[in-house]
């Protein structure tokens, strides 16, 4: 199960001084595993890349209205929570591409989604660029060493 915060991934790549290569990102995150769910959310730039994402097998949701980034995060949180609430035996992997760990003005957050998944015995991988990864994820790796890991993309 792969979830991509396209806006955050794009910003992270720019901060790292590189261009976001969607096919390479998908290959890195999917790591040759069977992926049952591929979801990407973002804004105008996501819409511009819709065909490339769909060619990679991703379901794309893009909000092209200006200033709606927090609503995009909320929509991705909802999709992620829906999956995180499920249990499987054996446990499955959620791979999340974001570095965002902000409080989201009192609404759901990526860290809350991750904690929900961990409570339901998921293995969670966070994929982020070093300069855009919130420190909360370092603490998660220490707190949940067998079920949470982060992977630096640069």
Phi, psi and omega in degrees: 000116183241130179235129184237124170271091188300318181299315180293320179297319180295313179297318179299317179297317179298317178298329179277358178077028181226165176269142179284114178260105187298315181296319180292320177299311180300317180298317180295314184287319182287332173050037177074005181275160171291127180247121183270340184211128179232117185229133174227133176233149179182200186246218185302318180296327177294318178299319178298333181256012184307311184299319180294317178297314181296325177297332178275000176093013182268143170276127188248132170234123181228132176251111186269002179286137181294144174075021184249021183305320182294330177289328177295314177301316180301318180294320178291321176302317181298316179296316181295317179296322179300319179286316183298333182286346181274155176238143178224149175233112005284166181300148178252177182248134167253123174252122184242126177257103176187165170235356185294122176228021184292163183283347173059034174055039176087357177268181181302155182229163175298317177301322177295319178298318180296315179299322177298316179297317180296323177298331181262021172070022174285154166263128184242129175246128175256129178244123185205160171276143185310314186284352180242009182268124177293144182296340180304332183284334174294317178296321177301317181298326178284321183285326183234062188296336181269345185237351180229136175214153174242149184231120183276131185271349179249000000 
